[in-house]
Amino acid sequence: MKRCISLGVIFLLVFVMNPVYSSEIPKEKKELCSWIDKNNNYLCSISDRIWEFAEIAMLEYKSSRLMKTELKKAGFEIMDNAAGMPTAFVASYGSGKPVIGMLAEYDALPGLSQKLSTVKEPITTGAPGHGCGHNLLGTASFGGILAVKEYMEKNNIPGTIKFFGCPAEETLIGKVFMVREGLFDDVDAVIDWHPGDSTKAGYASSLAMNSFKVRFFGKTAHSAGSPWEGRSALDAVELMNYGVNMMREHVKPTVRMHYAITETGKVPNVVPDKTEVWYFVRDTKRESVDKLYEWVLKIAESAAASTQTKREVQLITGCYEILGNKAGAEIIQKNLKLIEPPDFTEEEQRFAKEIQKSMEKEEKGISEKISKLVPPKGPPGGGSTDVADISWVTPVARFSVASKPSSVPGHSWGTTAAVGMGIGHKAMIVAAKTFALTALDLLTKKQLVQKMRKEWEEKTKDFKYKCAVPPEIKPPVLPEPR
């Protein structure tokens, strides 16, 4: 499978393509799209390098460094170590109002290493991979903001654009701490996207969530010779999980609770004196998650009391549910129609269908349509995102672009494969253009920002944002691997 060319020769070659635009696209927007088309190879190479780095949450040193270096070359001012996180940054260009933000993520997922293959075939067994397409996510925002910067500079457009390099979306850490630090307080509107299996704007919500670990501490003893001398931390974690599983019958269908036992005993003949379990608890509203969290902690306390062990709770992060913005979605929908969705080749469609076949999904390829903008129906899906916290301090316009085969789940090897080749590249370019066109609208048409903010202000009336993570809790910074 052929990759995009390396950064060393990107300025010597131009990717041959025949972009399709609506006949209604204005001259200035066509200029933005043309800049992105001319830099197609450059953007693909950035995406591919981040795909190859495949760095998990809070370890995205190479990925963030690559973007910072390129943005600095382009004339952006860089705020490094944003909110105390080495892989978080803010790149700014321009001055004055309005201030328009664009979000970037670049973290991979553990265990999803995958070759550009239509069958499960890891590059390195057990290694990380971009099973959620964040290599595309950050690069599309990157391409969009570079195009807008060039246009602003050339045409003396006033205003400020900010690129938010956000780490650890998969563990819902980066943006929560950046919001808590006040980094979005001066931003008038934010644009965000995510790779998906359809191309659409939207304003649906998500689930609020708490991420936390519970550790139990007991006493070791010989499991056969004198088990009465020991106090099993493993008994405590099993009892806690049993209690939470009994709890499931008595919570609403919208609730999600899942866990992983991250530390157990070492051998059967020693009573384990330390265990750890990592929990995600979610629901449709922040207040509900707070109540669920307290319930789960009471179960943990009871488990410790029942086993005569001690417990320790570490709250890692907590996020809100997304506050949708219809006005922002309408702006994006119009721009998506001007750009047109990705046009995949027969070879790319065959690749997608082979992945679907391998994953026992219907072999219908990848969507090449733009979905209609429709009001959200019913409760949100089961996922959470730290984008939600931003949406409670400033309006966020959101969209997705088809970047993987239909029905292939995120967080899977099939997604990792699709986002590392032509399928993902084409989606990323469409997303970059959508970023650029939407940002230009918000910079030059004050009434659009005002409309987004009016809707947001009405929804947040009498609401005061309070971060779910207390100020004494710091981001879980990890050192760069050597």
N, C-alpha and C positions, 0 to 999 in steps of 0.2 A: 504494500500500500504506500503510495508516494506521499511524502509530507510536503509542507510549504518550505520554501528555501530559507536558508539561515540568515540571521541578522546582518552578517558581514556583507551580503550582496543584495540586500533588499532594495537599496536605492538605485541599483543598476538595471533592474528588471521591472516590468509592469505586467501584472496578472492579466491574461487575456480573458475577457468576459463580455457578455452582452446584457447589461443590467436592464431590467424592465421597470419603467416608471409610468404612473398615470399621466395622461396628456394634460391633466389639470395642475401638475406640480409647478409651483412658482419658480422663477429663475434663481432666487437666493437659496431655495431648498435644493434645487438641482445642483447648485454649486457645492453645497455641503456633501451631497451624495457622491458627487464626482471626486471630491477629495478622498473620501473613504474608498471608492473603487480604485483610485490610483495607488492607494496604500494598502490594498488588499493583502498582498504578500507579507508586508510588514506586520500587519495585525495577526495574520495566520501564524506567523513565526512566534509572536509573543504568546499567543494561545497555546501553541504546541510546546513551547518551552515550559510553560506553567503545567501543562498536562504531564510532561515528562518529570518535572520536579515532584509532583504529587505529594505535597506536604500537608500533614494533618493539622488540625486546629491548634493554634498558638505556636506552631513550628514553621510558619510560612515565610521563613527568612529570605530564601532565594527568590520566591515569587514577588514578595513586596519590594525587595531590593531592585529587581528588574524594572518594575513599574516606576518606582521612585527615580531611578536613574534616567529613564526615558522621559519622564515628565519634567524633570529638572532641565534636561537638554532642550526641551521645547519651551522653556521660559516660565515654568510654574514655580511658585514659592512652596517649599515643603515644610510642613510641621511634622517632625519625626516623633516617634515614641508617644503617639497620641494616647491620652488617658492612661499613661503608664504601661502601654503594651508595645514592645519592640517591633512587632509586625503590623502595627496600626499607624496610619499617617493620614494627613490631609494636604492635598495639593491645591493651591489657589492661583487664580489669574483674574486680573481686572480690579476694579474698585467701584464702590458705591452699590446702590440698589438697582434692580433686585439682585438677591443672592440666590443662585440656583445650584442645588446639590445633585450629584450623581453618585450612586452607590456601587462599590466594587467588592466582590468577595473572591477568594482564591484558595480556600482550604479544600483538601481532598478528604477521602474517607478511608479508615483502616480496612485492610483485607480485600480491596477491590481492584488490585493490580490486574490489568488486562491488556493483551495484545490487540492490534487492530484486526480482530478476527471475529467471525460470525458464530464461533463456539467458545465456550468458557475455556480460556487459555491464558493464565496469568503470566505476566513478564517475570515476576518474582513471586512465588507463592507466599501469601500472607502479607505482602507489601501493600501500601496504600494505592488508591486510584481515584480518578475524578468521576465517581459514580453519581454525582449530582450536577456535573457540568460547570463547576465554578471556574474552570479555566476559560470558558466562554464568557461567563458572567462578568468577570472583572475586565476582560479584554474588550468587550462590547462597550462598556462604559468608558474605558480608556480611549477607544477609537472615536467615540462620540464627542468626548470633551476636547480631544485634539483638533477635530474638525471645527468645532465651534470656536475654539481659541483662535485658529487661523482666520476664520471669518470675522471675528470680533476685531482682531488686530488690523485686518485689511480694510474694514469698513467703519472703524472707530465706533463700535457698538459699546455703549456704557453698560455697566453692571459687573457682577462678580460671578464666576463659576468655580465650584469646589468639587474636587474628586475625593471621595471618602474611601480610603483603603481600609476595609473592615475585615479583621481576622475572625476565625472561629465562629462562623455562622452555624456550622453543624452542631456546635455545643452551646449556641445561643449566648455567647460571651461578648464578642467585640462591640456591637452597637449598643448593648445595654450600658456598658461602662463609658462609651463615648457620649451617649445621651446624658448619663449621670454627670459627666464632666462638663456639660454645657456646650459641647462642640456644635450642636445644631441650633442653638438658641437664636442666632442671627440669620438663619436660612429661611427664605420666604417660601420655597417649595423644593421638593425632592423628587427625582425620577429614579425608578427601580425596575428591574426586570428579573426573570428567572427562566432558564431553559425548561422546556416542557415537551409535550407531544401535540400541542396545538398552538396556533398563533392568534393571540387575542389580547385585548385590554380588559381590565376587570377591576372591581372594587369590593370583592368578597373579603370576609374576615378570615381569621385563623384561630388557633387555640392558644390561650395563655398557658404558661408552663413554669414549673420550678424544677431545677436540676440540683440534686443534693446527694451526698454520700452519708451513710451511717456506718460507723465502726463500732464493733463490740470487742471488749477486752475481758478475758477470763483468766484461768490458771491452767498451766500444763500439768499433766500427770500421766502415768503409764495406763494406757487404755484398758489393759487386761489385768495388770498387777494391782493397781490401786485407783480405779476410775473415780472413786468417791472423793479423792483428794483434788480432783480437777473440777474446773467450771468451764464448760464448752462454749466458746464464742461462736462456733458453728451451729450449735443448738439455737443460740439466740437469733442468728440471722435467718435460719430456717423457720423459726417460730414467727419472726416478724413477717417474712414473706407469706407464710400461711395466713396470718391475720389480715394482711392486705388483700390476699386472694379471696378471703371470706367477705371482705368489705365490698368487693366488686358487685355483689348482688344488690347492694343498697345505695348505689350511686346512679346518677342519670346516664343514659346511653351516650351522651356526648363526652363523658369522662374517658380519658386514656391514662393508664398507669402501667409502666413497664420498668424492668430492672435487670441488672446484670450483677452477679456475685463476682466481684473483682479480686477478692482475696479469701482463700479458704485455708484449711489445714494442709500440712505438708505430707504427712504419712498417717495411716490409720491407727498406729499403735501409740500415738501421742495425742492427748486431748488438746485440741487447738485453742490457743489463748488469744488469737486476733483474727478477725474477719472484717470484710468490708463489702457493702452492697451499694450500688449506684442506682438511683431512682430518677425517672422523669414522671412528673404528675401534671396532667393537662386538663383544661376544660375551656368552655367558650368565653368565660369572663374571669378577669383577674381576681375579683372578690371570691369566686368559687374556688379557684386554685389555692388561695390563702387558707380557706376552711379545710380543703382536702389535705393540704400540707400539715396543718395542725393535727388532723385525725391520724395521718400516717405516723407522725412523731409520737403520738400517744401509744400507738401500737408498738413502736420501737421501744418506748419506755417500759411498756408492759412485758415485752419480750426480755428485756434486760432484767427486770425484777423477777420474772419467772425462772430465769436461769442463773440468778445471782452473779450476773456479769455487769460490767459498766458499759455505757454507750457514749458515743461522741458524734455529733451531727455537724457536717460541713455543708452549708448552703453555698453552691457554686455560682448559680445565676438564677434569675427569674425574669420572665418577660411578660408583656401584655398581649392581648389579642389585637390584630390589625384593625385600625379605624379606616375604613374604606373612603375613597374620595371619588365620587361620580364625575365631578367636573374635570378632574385630572384624567380619568379614564376616557372621557369624551375627546379630549385633546389628542391623546395617544391614538385613539381609534381612527381619527381623521388622518393622522400621519401614516399609520400602517397601510391605509388604503392608497395613499399616494405612492408608497414604496413598493407595494406588492409583497406577498409572502415568498419564502425561499422556493426556487424552482429546481427540484432535484433531478439528476440524470437517471436513466434507466439502470445504470450500474449501481448508483446509490440506493435506488429503490429495491434492487435485488439484494443488496447488502442488508438493508433493513428487514426485508422479508425472511432472509436466512437467520437473522438474529431472532425474529419472532418465532420461526420454526423451532430453533434450538431451545427457546424458552416456553414452548408449547402455547403460544399465543396465535390469534388469528393472523394470517399472513396478508395484511392489507397495506404494508409499507408505511410511509410517513405522510402526514397531512400536508397538503399544499394549498390550503384555504385559510382565509381569515374568518374567524368566528364572529358572529354578531355580538355587539355589546348588549348584554341582558342583565337585569337586576339579579343579585344573588338570591338563590332559592334554598330554603331550609338551613340547617346548621352548617357551619364550615366543615371542611375535611379535617382529618386527624392531625395535620401537621402544625408546626409552630415555627416562627421565625423572629429573630431579634429586630427585623425591620419594623415590627409592630411598635416598639418603644418610640422610634422616630415619628411614627404616624400620630402619636399623642402630643408631640411638641411642635410639629409643623406638618402641613399636608403632603402626602406622598401619592404620586401617580404611578401605577404599576401595570406591567404587561408581561406576556410570555411569547416565545417564538418556538415553533416546532424544531427541536434539536435532536430528537431521538424517535425511534419507531413507535407507532401508536401502541398503547397498552403495555409497553415495556416499562417496568417500574423504575423509579428513581432509586438510587442507592443499590444499583445492581451492575454486574459486569457488562450487560448489554448496553447500558447507558455510557459506561466508561469507553467502550469501543466506538460508539457513534459520535461522541463529542470530541474524539481525537482525530477525526478525519473529515472528509469533504462535507458530510452531513452537518456536522457541528460548525465547520467554517462558514457555510452559507447562512446558517441561522445567526451566527455571531455578527456577520456583516449586516444583515437586516436589522438586528437589534441595535448595532452601532448607529445606523442611519436614523432609527427611531429616536434614540437618545438625542442625536444632533438636531433633528427637526423640532422635537418637542422643546428642547432647551432654547432654540432660537425663538420659538413662539413665546415662551415665558419671558425671555429677555426683551423682546421688542413689542409685545402686546400686553400692556399692564393690566388690561381688563381680565385677561385669562388668569393671571396670578391672583387678582382680586376675587375672582369667582371661586377659585380653589380655596382661598383663605376664608371667604365668607361661609362656605359650606363647612369647613373645618371648625371655624369659630362657633357656629351654631351647634355643632355636635359636641364641642368641648365646653359649652357654657356651664359654669359652676363646677367645672372639673379642674383639679390641680394635680399635675403629674407628680407622682412619688415613686421613685425607683424601687423595685421589689428587692433590690440588694442593698442592705444598709451600708452607710459610708465607710464603716470600719473594715468591710470586706474588700480586699484588693483583687485585681485580676490574677488568675493563676498563671503567672508568667513562667515559660519554660526556656531553658538555655538553648542556644543554637547548637545542633549536633556538630561534632568535629570529625 
